[in-house]
Every structure is written in C-alpha cells, then in structure tokens.
C-alpha cells in the first residue's frame, strides 16, 4: 500500500476550495470543521489553518503535518471526493493524538468512514441461540432405569 501524498491528492486551486465551501456538506467539532464534497475521483485533502488558529507558522505547520499524515493513512479507505479541513483556535493547543481522533470523528460524522462495530461486554456468540443438532450425529435415547 502506497503512503505517498502526491499533488493529485491535494486540493490546491482556490476555485476548488470555493467549490467545496459552496457545495459540500459540513461537519463541525470544537477543534475543526470538515467540508466534504463527494466525487468520482480519488480522495483529495485541503487544509485551511489561519493565523487566528496560531500566530506562529511552526504551530500552523504542525497542525497541517499531523492532519496530512493521518489523511495519508486513511486515504485508501475513504470514498472519493474533496475533503477540506478548517482548523479552529483550540487546535493549536491540542496534541497530535487529539487532532487525529477529532479528524476521525468528523470523518465518521460526515459519513466518509464506516461506523465502528458496536462494542459490548459480552463475547460474540453468547447471546445467540444454540445451533440445531446436526443430522449426522445420532443421539442415544436416555432410559429411565433408575
């Protein structure tokens, strides 16, 4: 599986950003909002991290680097289309684990990721009924000789 992030995997033109902001469905979280415009082509990522989020370039670049890396790993599982992430000021103080978890959460809410299997406390199979007896195994009648 290739983890490359070629130019074709990026939303680059301002016209593409404008189209996504006008037509896409939006999902929000306190750290970021996701604009997803489903399409026929492969999944592409666009990032918008303004100086309102962090005045230092190093902080803005850290946010973009973390989101790009996680998108790179998820790219093959995502449906085609353009994904534009707009970071919010609390993202500047968030660690990488929280950024990634939030990114996955907004993708899940948007419907781009499949829902995780429901977790429960019972192992699978304990709540299901017993399987029917197989016809190839004869059962002996129990006699009441007692």
QUIURNOR-V959973 format. One record per backbone hydrogen bond with DSSP energy under -1.0 kcal/mol. CO is the residue of the C=O (numbers start at 1). NH is the residue of the N-H. E is the energy in kcal/mol with one decimal. If there is no record, write none. Layout:
BEGIN
[[CO,NH,E] [CO,NH,E]]
END
This chain:
BEGIN
[[6,9,-1.8] [7,10,-1.8] [9,45,-2.5] [13,17,-1.9] [14,18,-2.6] [15,19,-2.3] [16,20,-2.3] [17,21,-2.7] [18,22,-1.8] [19,23,-2.4] [20,24,-2.3] [25,36,-2.6] [27,34,-3.4] [31,88,-2.7] [32,29,-1.6] [33,86,-2.7] [34,27,-2.5] [35,84,-2.9] [36,25,-2.1] [37,82,-2.3] [44,83,-3.1] [45,11,-2.5] [46,85,-2.8] [48,87,-2.2] [50,53,-1.2] [50,54,-1.2] [56,60,-1.8] [57,61,-2.9] [58,62,-1.6] [59,63,-1.7] [60,64,-2.1] [61,65,-2.7] [62,66,-2.3] [63,67,-2.2] [64,68,-2.7] [65,69,-2.3] [66,70,-2.0] [67,71,-2.5] [68,72,-2.5] [69,73,-1.5] [70,74,-1.8] [71,75,-1.7] [74,77,-1.7] [80,39,-1.3] [81,44,-2.5] [82,37,-2.6] [83,46,-2.9] [84,35,-2.8] [85,48,-2.7] [86,33,-2.2] [88,91,-2.3] [89,92,-1.7] [90,93,-1.0] [95,99,-2.1] [96,100,-2.4] [97,101,-2.3] [98,102,-2.4] [99,103,-2.3] [100,104,-2.4] [101,105,-2.2] [102,106,-2.5] [103,107,-2.0] [104,108,-2.5] [105,109,-2.5] [106,110,-2.0] [107,112,-2.2] [123,126,-1.4] [134,137,-1.1] [143,145,-1.1]]
END
